[in-house]
Amino acid sequence: MNVRLLLLVLISTSLANIRGNAQQLIGGIHFKSGIPTGDFHQASGINVVSELSAGALYAIKGSPVFVGADLGYGRYGTAVTRRRDIFPGVNQRFRIRRNNNVVNLMGLVRLMPDLNSKFRPFLEGQIGGIHTFTRSRIRENRLADPIASGTEHHDWALMVQAGAGVMVAVNSSRDTFMELKVNYVNSGEINYLSRDSATYNEQGELMLAPKSSTFNMIQPSVGVKYLF
């Protein structure tokens, strides 16, 4: 079934099954696992972008349309380097941990009819911003407090998503759901660091080589949603 036909089925079903003027507020969390595609995969060499997000949806009165927002945090790589030339005149080996992070804030619109059953299929679109940033921490060892830390690189870009999924009620009152969803994620051109983007020259100076591409992914996810 193509997307256009599915959209027509959802709209027609929703008009036949919507219950009066009921209003609904849905909140929950998602565990996402993005699979890089296209130029993002080619430029970065990244296999998976793990993400945790939280969001809320509000039903527009008398319609199957929900509007809301979603805030996500993910990590697309981490690396550890051990060096003795971090601080001039100090011949001691230090541990440098670099985490490559991504944050996104999205507004979303979801078409989700109430079928008066435990299954609630939906289509949705999202638009918002993506922020990539790399932070490093220098320690004497794994358990020691950081001697120094900071953000080494960051950038922003516009991002859009489109996807489909289903919410499945897990209790008889139909107010708690497991949500299965797949989104296609696409952003504008953005600069970011990958695991091999930070190197050191012979003098111990840090050399950064940012990657540049879109942030394209196929992003399956599983979540828990609660109907208030």
Contacts in CASP RR format, 6 or more apart in sequence:
PFRMAT RR
TARGET T0000
AUTHOR 0000-0000-0000
METHOD contacts of the structure
MODEL  1
MNVRLLLLVLISTSLANIRGNAQQLIGGIHFKSGIPTGDFHQASGINVVS
ELSAGALYAIKGSPVFVGADLGYGRYGTAVTRRRDIFPGVNQRFRIRRNN
NVVNLMGLVRLMPDLNSKFRPFLEGQIGGIHTFTRSRIRENRLADPIASG
TEHHDWALMVQAGAGVMVAVNSSRDTFMELKVNYVNSGEINYLSRDSATY
NEQGELMLAPKSSTFNMIQPSVGVKYLF
1 9 0 8 1.000
3 123 0 8 1.000
3 164 0 8 1.000
6 123 0 8 1.000
6 164 0 8 1.000
7 111 0 8 1.000
7 123 0 8 1.000
10 64 0 8 1.000
10 111 0 8 1.000
10 112 0 8 1.000
10 113 0 8 1.000
10 121 0 8 1.000
10 122 0 8 1.000
10 123 0 8 1.000
11 64 0 8 1.000
11 111 0 8 1.000
11 113 0 8 1.000
13 113 0 8 1.000
13 115 0 8 1.000
14 63 0 8 1.000
14 64 0 8 1.000
14 111 0 8 1.000
14 112 0 8 1.000
14 113 0 8 1.000
14 114 0 8 1.000
15 64 0 8 1.000
15 113 0 8 1.000
17 113 0 8 1.000
17 114 0 8 1.000
17 115 0 8 1.000
17 116 0 8 1.000
18 62 0 8 1.000
18 63 0 8 1.000
18 64 0 8 1.000
18 113 0 8 1.000
18 114 0 8 1.000
19 114 0 8 1.000
19 116 0 8 1.000
20 62 0 8 1.000
21 61 0 8 1.000
21 62 0 8 1.000
22 59 0 8 1.000
22 62 0 8 1.000
23 58 0 8 1.000
23 59 0 8 1.000
23 61 0 8 1.000
24 57 0 8 1.000
24 58 0 8 1.000
24 59 0 8 1.000
24 66 0 8 1.000
24 227 0 8 1.000
24 228 0 8 1.000
25 56 0 8 1.000
25 57 0 8 1.000
25 58 0 8 1.000
25 59 0 8 1.000
25 227 0 8 1.000
25 228 0 8 1.000
26 56 0 8 1.000
26 57 0 8 1.000
26 58 0 8 1.000
26 59 0 8 1.000
26 66 0 8 1.000
26 225 0 8 1.000
26 226 0 8 1.000
26 227 0 8 1.000
26 228 0 8 1.000
27 54 0 8 1.000
27 55 0 8 1.000
27 56 0 8 1.000
27 57 0 8 1.000
27 225 0 8 1.000
27 226 0 8 1.000
27 228 0 8 1.000
28 54 0 8 1.000
28 55 0 8 1.000
28 56 0 8 1.000
28 223 0 8 1.000
28 224 0 8 1.000
28 225 0 8 1.000
28 226 0 8 1.000
29 52 0 8 1.000
29 53 0 8 1.000
29 54 0 8 1.000
29 55 0 8 1.000
29 223 0 8 1.000
29 224 0 8 1.000
30 51 0 8 1.000
30 52 0 8 1.000
30 53 0 8 1.000
30 54 0 8 1.000
30 55 0 8 1.000
30 70 0 8 1.000
30 179 0 8 1.000
30 181 0 8 1.000
30 221 0 8 1.000
30 222 0 8 1.000
30 223 0 8 1.000
31 51 0 8 1.000
31 52 0 8 1.000
31 221 0 8 1.000
31 222 0 8 1.000
31 223 0 8 1.000
32 50 0 8 1.000
32 51 0 8 1.000
32 52 0 8 1.000
32 53 0 8 1.000
32 219 0 8 1.000
32 220 0 8 1.000
32 221 0 8 1.000
33 48 0 8 1.000
33 49 0 8 1.000
33 50 0 8 1.000
33 51 0 8 1.000
33 219 0 8 1.000
33 220 0 8 1.000
33 221 0 8 1.000
34 48 0 8 1.000
34 49 0 8 1.000
34 50 0 8 1.000
34 51 0 8 1.000
34 185 0 8 1.000
34 217 0 8 1.000
34 218 0 8 1.000
34 219 0 8 1.000
34 220 0 8 1.000
35 47 0 8 1.000
35 48 0 8 1.000
35 217 0 8 1.000
35 218 0 8 1.000
35 219 0 8 1.000
35 220 0 8 1.000
36 44 0 8 1.000
36 45 0 8 1.000
36 46 0 8 1.000
36 47 0 8 1.000
36 48 0 8 1.000
36 49 0 8 1.000
36 216 0 8 1.000
36 217 0 8 1.000
37 216 0 8 1.000
37 217 0 8 1.000
37 218 0 8 1.000
38 216 0 8 1.000
39 213 0 8 1.000
39 214 0 8 1.000
39 216 0 8 1.000
40 46 0 8 1.000
40 213 0 8 1.000
40 214 0 8 1.000
40 215 0 8 1.000
40 216 0 8 1.000
40 217 0 8 1.000
41 216 0 8 1.000
42 213 0 8 1.000
43 211 0 8 1.000
43 212 0 8 1.000
43 213 0 8 1.000
44 76 0 8 1.000
44 192 0 8 1.000
44 194 0 8 1.000
44 211 0 8 1.000
44 213 0 8 1.000
45 194 0 8 1.000
46 76 0 8 1.000
46 77 0 8 1.000
46 194 0 8 1.000
48 76 0 8 1.000
49 74 0 8 1.000
49 75 0 8 1.000
49 76 0 8 1.000
49 102 0 8 1.000
49 217 0 8 1.000
49 219 0 8 1.000
50 74 0 8 1.000
50 75 0 8 1.000
50 76 0 8 1.000
51 72 0 8 1.000
51 73 0 8 1.000
51 74 0 8 1.000
51 102 0 8 1.000
51 219 0 8 1.000
52 72 0 8 1.000
52 73 0 8 1.000
52 74 0 8 1.000
53 70 0 8 1.000
53 71 0 8 1.000
53 72 0 8 1.000
53 73 0 8 1.000
54 70 0 8 1.000
54 71 0 8 1.000
54 72 0 8 1.000
55 68 0 8 1.000
55 69 0 8 1.000
55 70 0 8 1.000
55 71 0 8 1.000
56 68 0 8 1.000
56 69 0 8 1.000
57 66 0 8 1.000
57 67 0 8 1.000
57 68 0 8 1.000
57 108 0 8 1.000
57 110 0 8 1.000
58 66 0 8 1.000
58 67 0 8 1.000
58 68 0 8 1.000
59 65 0 8 1.000
59 66 0 8 1.000
60 66 0 8 1.000
60 67 0 8 1.000
64 111 0 8 1.000
64 112 0 8 1.000
64 113 0 8 1.000
64 114 0 8 1.000
65 109 0 8 1.000
65 110 0 8 1.000
65 111 0 8 1.000
66 109 0 8 1.000
66 110 0 8 1.000
66 111 0 8 1.000
66 112 0 8 1.000
67 107 0 8 1.000
67 108 0 8 1.000
67 109 0 8 1.000
67 110 0 8 1.000
68 107 0 8 1.000
68 108 0 8 1.000
68 109 0 8 1.000
68 110 0 8 1.000
69 105 0 8 1.000
69 106 0 8 1.000
69 107 0 8 1.000
69 108 0 8 1.000
70 104 0 8 1.000
70 105 0 8 1.000
70 106 0 8 1.000
70 107 0 8 1.000
70 108 0 8 1.000
70 126 0 8 1.000
71 103 0 8 1.000
71 104 0 8 1.000
71 105 0 8 1.000
71 106 0 8 1.000
72 103 0 8 1.000
72 104 0 8 1.000
72 105 0 8 1.000
73 101 0 8 1.000
73 102 0 8 1.000
73 103 0 8 1.000
74 101 0 8 1.000
74 102 0 8 1.000
74 103 0 8 1.000
75 99 0 8 1.000
75 100 0 8 1.000
75 101 0 8 1.000
75 102 0 8 1.000
76 100 0 8 1.000
76 101 0 8 1.000
76 102 0 8 1.000
76 192 0 8 1.000
76 194 0 8 1.000
77 99 0 8 1.000
77 100 0 8 1.000
77 194 0 8 1.000
77 195 0 8 1.000
78 97 0 8 1.000
78 98 0 8 1.000
78 99 0 8 1.000
78 100 0 8 1.000
78 195 0 8 1.000
79 97 0 8 1.000
79 98 0 8 1.000
79 195 0 8 1.000
79 196 0 8 1.000
79 198 0 8 1.000
80 95 0 8 1.000
80 96 0 8 1.000
80 97 0 8 1.000
80 98 0 8 1.000
81 95 0 8 1.000
81 96 0 8 1.000
81 98 0 8 1.000
81 198 0 8 1.000
81 200 0 8 1.000
82 93 0 8 1.000
82 94 0 8 1.000
82 95 0 8 1.000
82 96 0 8 1.000
83 93 0 8 1.000
83 94 0 8 1.000
83 96 0 8 1.000
83 200 0 8 1.000
83 204 0 8 1.000
84 91 0 8 1.000
84 92 0 8 1.000
84 93 0 8 1.000
84 94 0 8 1.000
85 200 0 8 1.000
85 203 0 8 1.000
85 204 0 8 1.000
86 94 0 8 1.000
86 96 0 8 1.000
86 138 0 8 1.000
86 204 0 8 1.000
87 94 0 8 1.000
92 140 0 8 1.000
94 138 0 8 1.000
94 139 0 8 1.000
94 140 0 8 1.000
94 147 0 8 1.000
95 138 0 8 1.000
95 139 0 8 1.000
95 140 0 8 1.000
95 141 0 8 1.000
95 142 0 8 1.000
96 136 0 8 1.000
96 137 0 8 1.000
96 138 0 8 1.000
97 136 0 8 1.000
97 137 0 8 1.000
97 139 0 8 1.000
98 134 0 8 1.000
98 135 0 8 1.000
98 136 0 8 1.000
98 152 0 8 1.000
98 193 0 8 1.000
98 198 0 8 1.000
99 134 0 8 1.000
99 135 0 8 1.000
99 136 0 8 1.000
100 132 0 8 1.000
100 134 0 8 1.000
100 192 0 8 1.000
100 193 0 8 1.000
100 194 0 8 1.000
100 195 0 8 1.000
101 132 0 8 1.000
101 133 0 8 1.000
101 134 0 8 1.000
101 135 0 8 1.000
102 130 0 8 1.000
102 131 0 8 1.000
102 132 0 8 1.000
102 133 0 8 1.000
102 192 0 8 1.000
102 215 0 8 1.000
103 130 0 8 1.000
103 131 0 8 1.000
103 133 0 8 1.000
104 128 0 8 1.000
104 129 0 8 1.000
104 130 0 8 1.000
104 131 0 8 1.000
104 159 0 8 1.000
105 128 0 8 1.000
105 129 0 8 1.000
106 126 0 8 1.000
106 127 0 8 1.000
106 128 0 8 1.000
106 129 0 8 1.000
106 159 0 8 1.000
106 161 0 8 1.000
107 126 0 8 1.000
107 127 0 8 1.000
107 128 0 8 1.000
108 124 0 8 1.000
108 125 0 8 1.000
108 126 0 8 1.000
108 127 0 8 1.000
108 161 0 8 1.000
109 124 0 8 1.000
109 125 0 8 1.000
109 126 0 8 1.000
110 122 0 8 1.000
110 123 0 8 1.000
110 124 0 8 1.000
110 125 0 8 1.000
111 122 0 8 1.000
111 123 0 8 1.000
111 124 0 8 1.000
112 120 0 8 1.000
112 121 0 8 1.000
112 122 0 8 1.000
112 123 0 8 1.000
112 124 0 8 1.000
112 167 0 8 1.000
113 120 0 8 1.000
113 121 0 8 1.000
114 120 0 8 1.000
115 121 0 8 1.000
118 168 0 8 1.000
118 169 0 8 1.000
118 174 0 8 1.000
119 166 0 8 1.000
119 167 0 8 1.000
119 168 0 8 1.000
119 169 0 8 1.000
120 166 0 8 1.000
120 167 0 8 1.000
120 168 0 8 1.000
120 169 0 8 1.000
120 177 0 8 1.000
121 164 0 8 1.000
121 165 0 8 1.000
121 166 0 8 1.000
122 164 0 8 1.000
122 165 0 8 1.000
122 166 0 8 1.000
122 167 0 8 1.000
123 163 0 8 1.000
123 164 0 8 1.000
123 165 0 8 1.000
124 161 0 8 1.000
124 162 0 8 1.000
124 163 0 8 1.000
124 164 0 8 1.000
124 183 0 8 1.000
125 160 0 8 1.000
125 161 0 8 1.000
125 162 0 8 1.000
125 163 0 8 1.000
126 159 0 8 1.000
126 160 0 8 1.000
126 161 0 8 1.000
126 162 0 8 1.000
126 183 0 8 1.000
127 158 0 8 1.000
127 159 0 8 1.000
127 160 0 8 1.000
127 161 0 8 1.000
128 158 0 8 1.000
128 159 0 8 1.000
128 160 0 8 1.000
129 156 0 8 1.000
129 157 0 8 1.000
129 158 0 8 1.000
129 159 0 8 1.000
129 187 0 8 1.000
130 156 0 8 1.000
130 157 0 8 1.000
130 158 0 8 1.000
130 159 0 8 1.000
130 187 0 8 1.000
130 190 0 8 1.000
130 215 0 8 1.000
131 154 0 8 1.000
131 155 0 8 1.000
131 156 0 8 1.000
132 153 0 8 1.000
132 154 0 8 1.000
132 155 0 8 1.000
132 190 0 8 1.000
132 191 0 8 1.000
132 192 0 8 1.000
132 193 0 8 1.000
132 215 0 8 1.000
133 151 0 8 1.000
133 153 0 8 1.000
133 154 0 8 1.000
133 155 0 8 1.000
134 151 0 8 1.000
134 152 0 8 1.000
134 153 0 8 1.000
134 154 0 8 1.000
134 192 0 8 1.000
134 193 0 8 1.000
134 197 0 8 1.000
134 198 0 8 1.000
135 149 0 8 1.000
135 150 0 8 1.000
135 151 0 8 1.000
135 152 0 8 1.000
136 149 0 8 1.000
136 150 0 8 1.000
136 152 0 8 1.000
136 198 0 8 1.000
137 146 0 8 1.000
137 148 0 8 1.000
137 149 0 8 1.000
137 150 0 8 1.000
138 146 0 8 1.000
138 147 0 8 1.000
138 148 0 8 1.000
138 149 0 8 1.000
139 145 0 8 1.000
139 146 0 8 1.000
139 147 0 8 1.000
140 147 0 8 1.000
152 193 0 8 1.000
152 198 0 8 1.000
152 206 0 8 1.000
152 208 0 8 1.000
153 191 0 8 1.000
153 192 0 8 1.000
153 193 0 8 1.000
153 208 0 8 1.000
153 210 0 8 1.000
155 190 0 8 1.000
155 191 0 8 1.000
155 192 0 8 1.000
155 210 0 8 1.000
156 190 0 8 1.000
157 187 0 8 1.000
157 188 0 8 1.000
157 189 0 8 1.000
157 190 0 8 1.000
157 214 0 8 1.000
157 215 0 8 1.000
158 187 0 8 1.000
158 188 0 8 1.000
159 185 0 8 1.000
159 186 0 8 1.000
159 187 0 8 1.000
159 188 0 8 1.000
159 215 0 8 1.000
160 185 0 8 1.000
160 186 0 8 1.000
160 187 0 8 1.000
161 183 0 8 1.000
161 184 0 8 1.000
161 185 0 8 1.000
161 186 0 8 1.000
161 219 0 8 1.000
162 183 0 8 1.000
162 184 0 8 1.000
163 181 0 8 1.000
163 182 0 8 1.000
163 183 0 8 1.000
163 184 0 8 1.000
164 181 0 8 1.000
164 182 0 8 1.000
165 179 0 8 1.000
165 180 0 8 1.000
165 181 0 8 1.000
165 182 0 8 1.000
166 179 0 8 1.000
166 180 0 8 1.000
166 181 0 8 1.000
167 177 0 8 1.000
167 178 0 8 1.000
167 179 0 8 1.000
167 225 0 8 1.000
168 177 0 8 1.000
168 178 0 8 1.000
168 179 0 8 1.000
168 180 0 8 1.000
169 175 0 8 1.000
169 176 0 8 1.000
169 177 0 8 1.000
170 176 0 8 1.000
170 177 0 8 1.000
170 178 0 8 1.000
174 227 0 8 1.000
175 226 0 8 1.000
175 227 0 8 1.000
175 228 0 8 1.000
176 224 0 8 1.000
176 225 0 8 1.000
176 226 0 8 1.000
176 227 0 8 1.000
177 224 0 8 1.000
177 225 0 8 1.000
177 226 0 8 1.000
177 227 0 8 1.000
178 222 0 8 1.000
178 223 0 8 1.000
178 224 0 8 1.000
178 225 0 8 1.000
179 221 0 8 1.000
179 222 0 8 1.000
179 223 0 8 1.000
179 224 0 8 1.000
179 225 0 8 1.000
180 220 0 8 1.000
180 221 0 8 1.000
180 222 0 8 1.000
180 223 0 8 1.000
181 220 0 8 1.000
181 221 0 8 1.000
181 222 0 8 1.000
181 223 0 8 1.000
182 218 0 8 1.000
182 219 0 8 1.000
182 220 0 8 1.000
182 221 0 8 1.000
183 218 0 8 1.000
183 219 0 8 1.000
183 221 0 8 1.000
184 217 0 8 1.000
184 218 0 8 1.000
184 219 0 8 1.000
185 215 0 8 1.000
185 216 0 8 1.000
185 217 0 8 1.000
185 218 0 8 1.000
185 219 0 8 1.000
186 214 0 8 1.000
186 215 0 8 1.000
186 216 0 8 1.000
187 214 0 8 1.000
187 215 0 8 1.000
187 216 0 8 1.000
188 214 0 8 1.000
188 215 0 8 1.000
189 212 0 8 1.000
189 213 0 8 1.000
189 214 0 8 1.000
190 212 0 8 1.000
190 213 0 8 1.000
190 214 0 8 1.000
190 215 0 8 1.000
191 210 0 8 1.000
191 211 0 8 1.000
191 212 0 8 1.000
192 210 0 8 1.000
192 211 0 8 1.000
192 212 0 8 1.000
192 215 0 8 1.000
193 208 0 8 1.000
193 209 0 8 1.000
193 210 0 8 1.000
193 211 0 8 1.000
194 211 0 8 1.000
197 208 0 8 1.000
197 209 0 8 1.000
197 210 0 8 1.000
197 211 0 8 1.000
198 206 0 8 1.000
198 207 0 8 1.000
198 208 0 8 1.000
198 209 0 8 1.000
199 206 0 8 1.000
199 207 0 8 1.000
199 209 0 8 1.000
200 206 0 8 1.000
200 207 0 8 1.000
201 207 0 8 1.000
END
